[in-house]
Amino acid sequence: MTWPDGIAAAVLTAIAFLITHHQHQPRSTTAPPQNPQDGERS
């Protein structure tokens, strides 16, 4: 299933925002470190 570039970009931006925003919470220290840049590479 292929998505238009606009939708794919919006989804990647939303995911990157959620990951970055989630790192600000102290509770995420127990979770393994995630690299938002890995998802941006296509």
C-alpha positions in Angstrom: 0.0 0.0 0.0 1.6 3.2 -1.1 0.8 6.6 0.5 1.2 10.0 -1.1 4.3 11.8 0.0 2.3 14.4 1.9 0.6 11.7 4.1 3.9 9.8 4.6 5.7 13.0 5.6 2.8 13.9 8.0 3.0 10.4 9.6 6.8 10.5 10.0 6.6 14.0 11.4 3.9 13.0 13.9 5.9 9.9 15.0 9.1 12.0 15.3 7.2 14.6 17.4 5.7 12.0 19.7 9.1 10.3 20.2 10.8 13.6 20.9 8.0 14.8 23.2 8.0 11.5 25.1 11.7 11.8 25.8 11.0 14.9 28.0 9.2 12.6 30.5 11.4 11.3 33.3 9.7 7.9 33.1 11.2 7.2 29.7 14.6 6.7 31.3 13.7 3.0 31.8 12.9 2.6 28.1 15.7 1.9 25.6 17.0 5.1 23.9 15.4 5.6 20.5 16.9 7.5 17.6 14.3 9.6 15.8 16.7 10.2 12.9 16.6 6.5 12.0 13.0 6.8 11.0 13.6 9.8 8.8 16.0 7.9 6.5 14.1 6.4 3.6 
